[in-house]
Amino acid sequence: MKLFFASDLHGSLPATERVLAEFEQSGMETLVLLGDVLNHGPRNPIPQGYNPPAVAELLNQYADRIIAVRGNCDSEVDQMLLSFPMMSDYAWVLLPSGQRMFLTHGHLYNSAKRPALREGDVIVHGHTHIPLAEKDGEQFIFNPGSVTFPRNEFAASYGVLEDSMLKVKSFAGDTIVETYLS
């Protein structure tokens, strides 16, 4: 299973174009969007190239390859522009290893407030804009950072899952953090 993770696009067309170009080059099967897709949110500045309708139009071309969850800046009005569902607060993915992956934005569930997880399960969230890939107790935590508003001096980033390895990568190709799911 090959998954590509992006979070916190916040309506930035240039950031979305970078994500989709990298997704195409990666050979990944599925694009996982971890919320805050179209709206910049009241606590963020207006991002470079802010154009939610154009972002929606571009993402809709990949609708059959997207799994998306709702972020705290996403709304029903945003859903009206998208041809893939994104209003669920979470989604589950079953990995070939039998491990479960809990996908969420991070404002309701996150590394500090987890749903009922089993040993070896993975919680994947954005929201903090800070990359993370680690084993914490019996579970794994993964955050691909943000493509539009990276924080704590990290580069804009995305995540991948390939061969049981979770990696957060910069658009320059550097691995920021990684963890093996075992």
C-alpha positions as CSV (number, residue, x, y, z in Angstrom):
1,M,0.0,0.0,0.0
2,K,1.3,3.4,-1.0
3,L,-0.2,6.5,0.5
4,F,0.6,10.1,0.0
5,F,-0.4,12.5,2.8
6,A,-0.9,16.3,2.6
7,S,-2.4,18.6,5.2
8,D,-3.4,22.2,5.7
9,L,-3.5,23.4,2.0
10,H,-5.6,26.3,3.2
11,G,-6.7,27.2,-0.3
12,S,-3.2,28.0,-1.7
13,L,-3.1,27.2,-5.4
14,P,0.7,27.1,-5.6
15,A,0.9,24.7,-2.6
16,T,-1.7,22.5,-4.1
17,E,0.1,22.4,-7.5
18,R,3.3,21.4,-5.7
19,V,1.5,18.6,-3.8
20,L,-0.2,17.2,-6.9
21,A,3.1,17.4,-8.9
22,E,4.9,15.5,-6.1
23,F,2.0,13.0,-5.8
24,E,2.2,12.3,-9.5
25,Q,6.0,11.8,-9.4
26,S,5.8,9.6,-6.3
27,G,3.9,6.7,-7.8
28,M,1.7,6.6,-4.7
29,E,-1.8,5.1,-5.2
30,T,-3.9,7.3,-2.9
31,L,-3.8,11.0,-1.8
32,V,-4.9,11.5,1.8
33,L,-5.9,15.0,2.6
34,L,-6.0,15.7,6.3
35,G,-8.2,18.7,6.3
36,D,-8.1,22.5,6.0
37,V,-8.3,22.1,2.3
38,L,-9.9,25.3,0.9
39,N,-10.2,27.9,3.7
40,H,-7.3,29.8,5.1
41,G,-9.0,30.1,8.6
42,P,-9.3,33.2,10.8
43,R,-6.0,32.7,12.6
44,N,-3.9,32.4,9.5
45,P,-2.9,35.1,7.0
46,I,-4.2,34.8,3.5
47,P,-1.8,32.4,1.8
48,Q,0.1,33.1,-1.4
49,G,-2.0,32.3,-4.4
50,Y,-5.2,32.0,-2.3
51,N,-7.8,30.6,-4.7
52,P,-10.2,28.1,-3.2
53,P,-12.3,27.6,-6.4
54,A,-9.1,26.8,-8.4
55,V,-7.8,24.5,-5.7
56,A,-11.1,22.6,-5.7
57,E,-11.1,22.3,-9.5
58,L,-7.6,20.9,-9.5
59,L,-8.3,18.4,-6.7
60,N,-11.5,17.3,-8.3
61,Q,-9.4,15.8,-11.1
62,Y,-8.1,13.4,-8.6
63,A,-11.4,12.6,-6.8
64,D,-11.2,8.9,-7.4
65,R,-7.8,8.7,-5.7
66,I,-8.5,10.9,-2.7
67,I,-9.4,10.1,0.9
68,A,-10.2,13.3,2.8
69,V,-11.2,14.3,6.3
70,R,-12.6,17.6,7.6
71,G,-10.4,20.1,9.2
72,N,-11.4,22.9,11.6
73,C,-11.4,25.4,8.7
74,D,-13.5,23.2,6.4
75,S,-17.2,23.7,6.0
76,E,-20.3,22.4,4.1
77,V,-19.8,25.3,1.7
78,D,-16.3,24.0,0.9
79,Q,-17.8,20.5,0.3
80,M,-20.1,22.0,-2.4
81,L,-17.0,22.7,-4.5
82,L,-15.5,19.3,-4.1
83,S,-16.5,16.1,-5.9
84,F,-15.0,13.8,-3.2
85,P,-16.3,13.6,0.4
86,M,-14.4,15.5,3.0
87,M,-16.9,16.2,5.8
88,S,-16.1,13.2,8.0
89,D,-14.1,14.0,11.1
90,Y,-12.1,10.8,10.7
91,A,-11.5,7.7,8.5
92,W,-9.9,4.3,9.0
93,V,-7.5,2.6,6.7
94,L,-6.6,-1.1,7.2
95,L,-3.0,-1.7,6.3
96,P,-1.8,-5.0,4.8
97,S,0.0,-5.7,8.1
98,G,-3.3,-5.7,9.9
99,Q,-2.5,-2.4,11.6
100,R,-5.2,0.2,11.5
101,M,-4.6,3.8,10.5
102,F,-6.8,6.5,12.0
103,L,-7.0,9.5,9.8
104,T,-8.1,12.8,11.3
105,H,-7.3,16.5,11.1
106,G,-6.1,16.9,14.6
107,H,-8.4,19.4,16.2
108,L,-10.7,16.7,17.7
109,Y,-8.4,13.7,18.0
110,N,-4.6,14.0,18.0
111,S,-1.5,12.5,19.7
112,A,-2.7,13.9,23.1
113,K,-6.3,12.9,22.7
114,R,-6.6,9.6,20.9
115,P,-9.6,7.4,20.1
116,A,-9.6,3.8,21.2
117,L,-6.5,2.4,19.4
118,R,-4.9,-1.0,19.6
119,E,-1.3,-1.8,19.9
120,G,0.5,-1.0,16.6
121,D,-2.2,1.3,15.3
122,V,-1.3,4.6,13.8
123,I,-3.0,8.0,14.4
124,V,-2.4,10.3,11.4
125,H,-3.2,14.0,11.8
126,G,-2.3,17.5,10.6
127,H,-3.5,20.7,12.3
128,T,-0.3,21.6,14.2
129,H,1.6,22.1,10.9
130,I,4.6,20.4,12.6
131,P,6.0,17.2,11.1
132,L,6.1,14.1,13.4
133,A,6.7,10.4,12.8
134,E,7.3,8.3,15.9
135,K,6.2,5.4,18.1
136,D,4.6,6.7,21.3
137,G,3.8,4.0,23.7
138,E,1.9,1.2,21.9
139,Q,0.9,3.4,18.9
140,F,2.5,5.4,16.2
141,I,1.9,9.1,15.5
142,F,2.3,10.6,12.1
143,N,1.9,14.3,11.0
144,P,3.0,15.3,7.6
145,G,3.3,19.0,8.6
146,S,1.8,21.7,6.3
147,V,2.3,22.5,2.7
148,T,1.2,26.1,3.1
149,F,2.0,27.3,6.6
150,P,4.9,25.2,8.0
151,R,5.7,26.0,11.6
152,N,8.7,25.8,13.9
153,E,11.1,26.6,11.1
154,F,10.3,23.4,9.2
155,A,10.1,23.4,5.5
156,A,6.8,22.9,3.7
157,S,6.2,19.1,3.8
158,Y,4.1,16.1,2.9
159,G,4.1,12.5,4.0
160,V,4.3,9.0,2.4
161,L,3.7,5.5,3.5
162,E,5.6,2.9,1.5
163,D,6.9,-0.6,2.5
164,S,5.8,0.0,6.2
165,M,7.9,3.2,6.4
166,L,6.2,6.5,7.2
167,K,8.3,9.5,6.1
168,V,7.8,13.2,6.2
169,K,9.6,14.9,3.3
170,S,10.3,18.4,2.2
171,F,9.7,19.4,-1.4
172,A,13.4,19.6,-1.8
173,G,13.4,15.8,-1.3
174,D,14.9,15.8,2.2
175,T,13.5,13.3,4.8
176,I,12.5,15.4,7.8
177,V,11.4,12.5,10.1
178,E,10.6,8.8,9.6
179,T,9.5,5.7,11.4
180,Y,9.1,2.1,10.5
181,L,5.8,0.5,11.4
182,S,6.9,-2.5,13.4
